[in-house]
Structure formats: C-alpha cells, structure tokens
Amino acid sequence: RRFHELEHEHGIPAWRRPSIGWILLHVAIGLVALTIVQLFIIGLVLGLAGRRVDELSDDMGWVVLICALAGLVSWLLFVFLRRSPAVRWAVFAGLLAIGFAVGLILALATQPAGGL
C-alpha cells in the first residue's frame, strides 16, 4: 500500500505521460499556439519599428519556420524532459527566447520599411 501511495505522489502527471493523445496535443501546442504567439509579438514589434506588416516579404517563411521549431522543441522538452521543474522551465524559456530572438532579428532585417 505504501509503495502505491509513494508512486502516486511522485509519479508523472497524466499530461506528461507519453500516450499518443497527449503527444499529439503537445505537438499542436508547440506548433500552433506558441508559433502564433511568437508571430503576433513579432508583428507588433515590426509595426512599432515602422516596418510593413500589410505585405510580408518572401523571407518571412524562414521566420515562421524558426518560430515553429523553437516553439515545438522548447515545449516538448518542457513536457517530456525528466528533470526538475526549474530545469524544465529554464530550458523552455531559453530555447523559446533564442528562437524568438533569431526570428525577430530576421524579420527586422527582411521586412521593408514603411507603415500602413
């Protein structure tokens, strides 16, 4: 009985277990939700920097790809990395920030000047 109590208390929560449903949900969160948030913030920064946001340059596909990969990898590592929560949060924030910074720099370099 004590073994089951300890196992339940220190076990992996259901949302971190590697079942197919949870894996697909986490892939969707990383690819869709985190990518949209990053691209929204990049769009705001581009607008504040006086760059065009009504038409995107051809190189913006790279920005979307970088943001999607950063969101996916950082989220999956956050969920499935078997380390302490502090390490998982640090990995998540660090990778997401690096991907976001690279995407933002590329977006600022490739978007032409001019407002709406």
N, C-alpha and C positions, 0 to 999 in steps of 0.2 A: 504494500500500500504506500509506504514512504517513497519508494522508487517512482511510482506513478505521480505522486504529488510533486516531487522534485522535477521530474521530466516535464510535467505540465507547466510548472512555474518557470523553468529555464529553457523551455523548448522554443522552437522557431514559431512566430505567429503565422497564422494561416495565410496572410497576404504576402509572406516571404517564402512560402513553400513553392518548390519548383513544379507545380502542376501546370498543364497546358493552358487552362483558362487564365490563371494568374500570370503566366508568362506572356500570353497574348495581350492581356490588359496592360502590363508594364511596358511592353513594346509600343503599344498605342500611346501610352502616357509620354514615353520618351520621344517618340517620333512626332506626334501630333501636338500635344499640349505644350511641351517645353519648346518646341520649334516655333509655334505660334507666338508664345510669349516673347521669345528672343527677337523674332522678326518684328513684332509690334514695337518693342523698345528701340530696335534699330531704326525703324521707320520714324519714330518720334525724334530720335537724335538727328537723323538726316533732315527732317523738316526744320528742326531748330538750328541746324548748321547751314541752312539755306540751300540745301540740295533738292533736286527734283524728286518728288515722290509720286507724281502722277504717272510717269513712264519709267519703267525700270530698264537699266542697261542690260546688255547681254551677259555681262559678268556677274549679275546678281544671282544667277543659278548656283554659282560657287558659294555665295553667302548662304543660300538656303541649304545647300548640302552640308556645309560646315556646321551650321546651327543644328541641323537634324542629327548629324553624327555626334556632336557634342551632347545634345540632349539625350539621345538614346544611350550612349556609352555611360555617361555620368549617372543616369537614372538606374540602369541595370546594375551598375557596380554598387550604387547606394542600396538597392534592394537585396541583391544576392551575395554581396561581399560578407564573408564570415569574420568580421572584426567588430570592435566595439562601436557603439553609435557615434562617438566622437570622431573616430577614424572614417567611418562611412560618410558623415556629414562633411568632413574636410575634403575627402576625395570628390564627393558630389559637387561641392561649391567650387573647388579648384578647377576641375575639368570643365564644368559649365562656364566658369568665368574665362578660362583660357579660350574655349571655343567661341564664346560671345565676343571677346576682345578681338580675336582674329577676324571674325565675321564683320564686326563693326569697322575695323580698320580697312578691310577690303571694300566694304560698302562705301565708306567715305572716299576711298581712292577711285572708285569706278563710277559713282553717280555724278552726272554733270551738275554744275551749279545752276541756280535759277529756281525760283519759288513757283508756287501755284498761281 
